[in-house]
């Protein structure tokens, strides 16, 4: 069984060795002359507005997580739409239940004020 996976393991080993080798070679061969200007964060040629260590509001992270959650759930609609005729009434009812659960979650999040940005 190992001989079936041996080419994959060899490829992973070569890829890992290449990645580590290029980083090490770049560090050893490349110039290293750090200055304050080179080490400063670059923001598209604009002067810095604030420190890079500023904290974001927790609302930002909550909205980002909710976006990812609802976006991933929306992806489940595509396979269902492709198989809609084969699934019949059972598939229609199951997707209806899924959408109702999704809608209830969305209304809950909305009523809790998680989507308010103040």
C-alpha positions as a LaTeX table, in Angstrom:
\begin{tabular}{lrrr}
\hline
Residue & $x$ (\AA) & $y$ (\AA) & $z$ (\AA) \\
\hline
Unk1 & 0.00 & 0.00 & 0.00 \\
Unk2 & 2.92 & 2.31 & 0.68 \\
Unk3 & 4.07 & 2.09 & $-2.94$ \\
Unk4 & 0.78 & 3.70 & $-4.02$ \\
Unk5 & 1.48 & 6.77 & $-1.91$ \\
Unk6 & 5.25 & 6.91 & $-2.38$ \\
Unk7 & 5.15 & 9.30 & $-5.40$ \\
Unk8 & 2.92 & 11.69 & $-3.46$ \\
Unk9 & 5.25 & 11.60 & $-0.44$ \\
Unk10 & 8.26 & 12.20 & $-2.69$ \\
Unk11 & 6.50 & 15.18 & $-4.30$ \\
Unk12 & 5.61 & 16.63 & $-0.89$ \\
Unk13 & 9.24 & 16.16 & 0.23 \\
Unk14 & 10.59 & 17.88 & $-2.89$ \\
Unk15 & 8.15 & 20.77 & $-2.50$ \\
Unk16 & 9.07 & 21.20 & 1.17 \\
Unk17 & 12.80 & 21.03 & 0.42 \\
Unk18 & 12.42 & 23.58 & $-2.39$ \\
Unk19 & 10.48 & 25.99 & $-0.14$ \\
Unk20 & 12.95 & 25.73 & 2.73 \\
Unk21 & 15.93 & 25.85 & 0.35 \\
Unk22 & 14.80 & 29.05 & $-1.37$ \\
Unk23 & 14.18 & 30.79 & 1.95 \\
Unk24 & 17.56 & 29.74 & 3.33 \\
Unk25 & 19.38 & 30.65 & 0.09 \\
Unk26 & 17.67 & 34.04 & 0.00 \\
Unk27 & 18.74 & 34.70 & 3.58 \\
Unk28 & 22.34 & 33.63 & 2.97 \\
Unk29 & 22.91 & 35.14 & $-0.49$ \\
Unk30 & 20.69 & 38.22 & $-0.49$ \\
Unk31 & 21.74 & 41.62 & 0.86 \\
Unk32 & 20.70 & 42.49 & 4.39 \\
Unk33 & 20.97 & 46.21 & 5.12 \\
Unk34 & 17.96 & 47.17 & 7.26 \\
Unk35 & 17.21 & 50.87 & 7.79 \\
Unk36 & 14.41 & 52.66 & 9.60 \\
Unk37 & 12.75 & 53.49 & 6.27 \\
Unk38 & 12.90 & 49.89 & 5.07 \\
Unk39 & 11.50 & 48.54 & 8.35 \\
Unk40 & 8.61 & 51.03 & 8.50 \\
Unk41 & 5.18 & 49.71 & 7.48 \\
Unk42 & 4.20 & 50.71 & 3.95 \\
Unk43 & 0.66 & 51.91 & 3.31 \\
Unk44 & 0.39 & 52.58 & $-0.42$ \\
Unk45 & 2.64 & 55.61 & $-0.35$ \\
Unk46 & 0.40 & 57.43 & 2.14 \\
Unk47 & 1.67 & 58.64 & 5.50 \\
Unk48 & 0.76 & 56.39 & 8.40 \\
Unk49 & $-2.60$ & 57.22 & 9.94 \\
Unk50 & $-2.10$ & 55.23 & 13.11 \\
Unk51 & $-0.05$ & 52.44 & 14.60 \\
Unk52 & $-0.24$ & 49.01 & 13.03 \\
Unk53 & $-0.97$ & 47.64 & 16.50 \\
Unk54 & $-4.38$ & 49.35 & 16.89 \\
Unk55 & $-7.23$ & 47.20 & 18.09 \\
Unk56 & $-10.36$ & 46.65 & 16.05 \\
Unk57 & $-13.82$ & 46.68 & 17.53 \\
Unk58 & $-15.22$ & 43.24 & 18.32 \\
Unk59 & $-18.15$ & 44.15 & 16.04 \\
Unk60 & $-15.78$ & 43.93 & 13.07 \\
Unk61 & $-14.92$ & 40.33 & 13.88 \\
Unk62 & $-18.53$ & 39.36 & 14.60 \\
Unk63 & $-19.73$ & 40.76 & 11.28 \\
Unk64 & $-16.84$ & 39.03 & 9.48 \\
Unk65 & $-17.73$ & 35.68 & 11.07 \\
Unk66 & $-21.41$ & 36.12 & 10.26 \\
Unk67 & $-20.57$ & 36.97 & 6.65 \\
Unk68 & $-18.47$ & 33.83 & 6.32 \\
Unk69 & $-21.15$ & 31.72 & 8.03 \\
Unk70 & $-23.99$ & 32.90 & 5.79 \\
Unk71 & $-21.79$ & 32.83 & 2.70 \\
Unk72 & $-20.82$ & 29.20 & 3.29 \\
Unk73 & $-24.45$ & 28.26 & 3.91 \\
Unk74 & $-25.44$ & 29.93 & 0.64 \\
Unk75 & $-22.93$ & 27.70 & $-1.17$ \\
Unk76 & $-25.08$ & 24.68 & $-0.22$ \\
Unk77 & $-27.82$ & 26.03 & $-2.48$ \\
Unk78 & $-25.80$ & 25.36 & $-5.65$ \\
Unk79 & $-25.58$ & 21.55 & $-5.42$ \\
Unk80 & $-29.24$ & 21.46 & $-4.42$ \\
Unk81 & $-30.19$ & 23.52 & $-7.46$ \\
Unk82 & $-28.22$ & 21.19 & $-9.75$ \\
Unk83 & $-29.90$ & 18.09 & $-8.31$ \\
Unk84 & $-33.34$ & 19.69 & $-7.82$ \\
Unk85 & $-35.30$ & 17.45 & $-10.24$ \\
Unk86 & $-33.69$ & 14.23 & $-9.00$ \\
Unk87 & $-34.34$ & 15.03 & $-5.34$ \\
Unk88 & $-38.04$ & 15.64 & $-5.88$ \\
Unk89 & $-40.36$ & 16.69 & $-3.09$ \\
Unk90 & $-38.06$ & 15.32 & $-0.37$ \\
Unk91 & $-35.19$ & 17.54 & $-1.53$ \\
Unk92 & $-37.51$ & 20.52 & $-1.78$ \\
Unk93 & $-38.76$ & 20.03 & 1.80 \\
Unk94 & $-35.25$ & 19.49 & 3.13 \\
Unk95 & $-33.98$ & 22.68 & 1.49 \\
Unk96 & $-37.04$ & 24.52 & 2.77 \\
Unk97 & $-36.16$ & 23.43 & 6.32 \\
Unk98 & $-32.54$ & 24.47 & 5.74 \\
Unk99 & $-33.57$ & 27.91 & 4.49 \\
Unk100 & $-36.01$ & 28.38 & 7.39 \\
Unk101 & $-33.24$ & 27.53 & 9.89 \\
Unk102 & $-30.93$ & 29.94 & 8.08 \\
Unk103 & $-33.61$ & 32.64 & 8.10 \\
Unk104 & $-34.31$ & 32.13 & 11.81 \\
Unk105 & $-30.58$ & 32.51 & 12.53 \\
Unk106 & $-30.41$ & 35.65 & 10.42 \\
Unk107 & $-33.43$ & 37.20 & 12.17 \\
Unk108 & $-31.94$ & 36.29 & 15.55 \\
Unk109 & $-28.63$ & 37.95 & 14.68 \\
Unk110 & $-30.47$ & 40.98 & 13.33 \\
Unk111 & $-32.65$ & 41.35 & 16.46 \\
Unk112 & $-29.62$ & 40.99 & 18.75 \\
Unk113 & $-28.07$ & 43.96 & 16.95 \\
Unk114 & $-24.99$ & 42.10 & 15.74 \\
Unk115 & $-25.32$ & 43.73 & 12.30 \\
Unk116 & $-25.46$ & 47.28 & 13.70 \\
Unk117 & $-22.27$ & 49.20 & 13.09 \\
Unk118 & $-21.97$ & 52.13 & 15.47 \\
\hline
\end{tabular}
